[in-house]
Amino acid sequence: MVDRTGTPLGLSLSGANRHDSLMLAPTLDAVPPVRHGPGRPRRRPAKLHADKAYDHRRCRAECRRRSIVPRIARRSVDVSERLGRYRWVVERTLAWLNRFRRLTIRYERREDIHLAFTTLGCALICFNQCRRFC
């Protein structure tokens, strides 16, 4: 999960044979608390843009259960070109992660080591964005 600038917010690992929509809830729960001033820390973004792979009642219900407005393209109704203005941010962040050779091809057998390298890659992306914006 990334924000609108491409900064990684949360991630969860799964097998390659698992559908993306099944991993929506663990990915939403992986977003750490963020504080935007005084008061309670906000845990999740206000809305979620997703492609047609997430067009299930289950995915919409999981978003609403977490007080997130789902902006999910419908399979037979919406045109794919409209999603492009939001989807390219996710694809760009995935391209940034693919620059790390260790993440392009998974060499590790253990899941915890691969999660550590993926988290390190996301941290380096966040660091580069902080350097660029500050």
C-alpha positions as a Python dict, from the first residue, in 0.01 Angstrom:
ca = {
    (1, 'M'): (0, 0, 0),
    (2, 'V'): (138, 342, -98),
    (3, 'D'): (18, 699, -58),
    (4, 'R'): (-37, 938, -347),
    (5, 'T'): (331, 1032, -368),
    (6, 'G'): (446, 669, -384),
    (7, 'T'): (570, 641, -26),
    (8, 'P'): (518, 285, 100),
    (9, 'L'): (275, 275, 392),
    (10, 'G'): (245, -96, 459),
    (11, 'L'): (323, -432, 307),
    (12, 'S'): (242, -797, 353),
    (13, 'L'): (398, -1099, 187),
    (14, 'S'): (218, -1396, 40),
    (15, 'G'): (280, -1677, -203),
    (16, 'A'): (279, -1607, -574),
    (17, 'N'): (-23, -1833, -624),
    (18, 'R'): (-244, -1630, -388),
    (19, 'H'): (-487, -1375, -532),
    (20, 'D'): (-422, -1010, -447),
    (21, 'S'): (-773, -950, -313),
    (22, 'L'): (-718, -1208, -36),
    (23, 'M'): (-427, -1002, 95),
    (24, 'L'): (-620, -673, 119),
    (25, 'A'): (-706, -705, 490),
    (26, 'P'): (-352, -795, 606),
    (27, 'T'): (-211, -512, 395),
    (28, 'L'): (-456, -260, 541),
    (29, 'D'): (-368, -380, 891),
    (30, 'A'): (5, -344, 815),
    (31, 'V'): (-18, 37, 798),
    (32, 'P'): (150, 172, 1116),
    (33, 'P'): (-3, 458, 1319),
    (34, 'V'): (68, 807, 1186),
    (35, 'R'): (18, 1128, 1384),
    (36, 'H'): (-92, 1445, 1204),
    (37, 'G'): (-93, 1687, 1496),
    (38, 'P'): (-263, 1670, 1834),
    (39, 'G'): (-517, 1400, 1911),
    (40, 'R'): (-550, 1033, 1833),
    (41, 'P'): (-311, 893, 1574),
    (42, 'R'): (-478, 807, 1246),
    (43, 'R'): (-418, 450, 1138),
    (44, 'R'): (-533, 429, 779),
    (45, 'P'): (-593, 653, 478),
    (46, 'A'): (-938, 799, 414),
    (47, 'K'): (-991, 628, 77),
    (48, 'L'): (-843, 344, -122),
    (49, 'H'): (-804, 332, -501),
    (50, 'A'): (-782, -20, -639),
    (51, 'D'): (-807, -192, -975),
    (52, 'K'): (-1061, -446, -1096),
    (53, 'A'): (-890, -738, -924),
    (54, 'Y'): (-1029, -610, -592),
    (55, 'D'): (-1391, -588, -713),
    (56, 'H'): (-1547, -818, -451),
    (57, 'R'): (-1802, -758, -180),
    (58, 'R'): (-1549, -889, 70),
    (59, 'C'): (-1292, -623, -26),
    (60, 'R'): (-1546, -341, -10),
    (61, 'A'): (-1670, -466, 329),
    (62, 'E'): (-1315, -486, 468),
    (63, 'C'): (-1250, -127, 361),
    (64, 'R'): (-1574, -2, 516),
    (65, 'R'): (-1507, -197, 837),
    (66, 'R'): (-1185, 6, 870),
    (67, 'S'): (-1360, 338, 784),
    (68, 'I'): (-1196, 359, 442),
    (69, 'V'): (-1396, 470, 139),
    (70, 'P'): (-1334, 209, -135),
    (71, 'R'): (-1272, 349, -485),
    (72, 'I'): (-1258, 15, -664),
    (73, 'A'): (-1316, -16, -1039),
    (74, 'R'): (-1605, -245, -1128),
    (75, 'R'): (-1529, -532, -1362),
    (76, 'S'): (-1796, -492, -1627),
    (77, 'V'): (-1869, -119, -1593),
    (78, 'D'): (-1557, 95, -1546),
    (79, 'V'): (-1298, 156, -1814),
    (80, 'S'): (-936, 76, -1725),
    (81, 'E'): (-800, 408, -1856),
    (82, 'R'): (-963, 607, -1576),
    (83, 'L'): (-767, 414, -1315),
    (84, 'G'): (-436, 498, -1481),
    (85, 'R'): (-407, 834, -1311),
    (86, 'Y'): (-387, 660, -972),
    (87, 'R'): (-238, 323, -1066),
    (88, 'W'): (89, 459, -1208),
    (89, 'V'): (196, 569, -859),
    (90, 'V'): (181, 209, -737),
    (91, 'E'): (359, 80, -1047),
    (92, 'R'): (633, 341, -1003),
    (93, 'T'): (689, 236, -642),
    (94, 'L'): (709, -129, -749),
    (95, 'A'): (967, -25, -1009),
    (96, 'W'): (1166, 149, -736),
    (97, 'L'): (1158, -174, -533),
    (98, 'N'): (1273, -371, -838),
    (99, 'R'): (1589, -159, -852),
    (100, 'F'): (1706, -356, -549),
    (101, 'R'): (1850, -670, -705),
    (102, 'R'): (1786, -881, -400),
    (103, 'L'): (1410, -816, -428),
    (104, 'T'): (1379, -870, -804),
    (105, 'I'): (1462, -1240, -770),
    (106, 'R'): (1381, -1399, -438),
    (107, 'Y'): (1696, -1576, -325),
    (108, 'E'): (1589, -1637, 36),
    (109, 'R'): (1386, -1938, 137),
    (110, 'R'): (1287, -1796, 472),
    (111, 'E'): (996, -1556, 473),
    (112, 'D'): (1125, -1343, 761),
    (113, 'I'): (1451, -1266, 578),
    (114, 'H'): (1266, -1170, 259),
    (115, 'L'): (1027, -952, 462),
    (116, 'A'): (1328, -782, 624),
    (117, 'F'): (1487, -704, 286),
    (118, 'T'): (1154, -578, 148),
    (119, 'T'): (1105, -357, 454),
    (120, 'L'): (1460, -226, 412),
    (121, 'G'): (1386, -144, 47),
    (122, 'C'): (1070, 44, 150),
    (123, 'A'): (1268, 231, 417),
    (124, 'L'): (1526, 337, 156),
    (125, 'I'): (1247, 460, -72),
    (126, 'C'): (1103, 663, 219),
    (127, 'F'): (1449, 802, 296),
    (128, 'N'): (1500, 908, -67),
    (129, 'Q'): (1161, 1078, -72),
    (130, 'C'): (1239, 1264, 251),
    (131, 'R'): (1569, 1382, 101),
    (132, 'R'): (1394, 1498, -214),
    (133, 'F'): (1107, 1686, -44),
    (134, 'C'): (1298, 1835, 251),
}
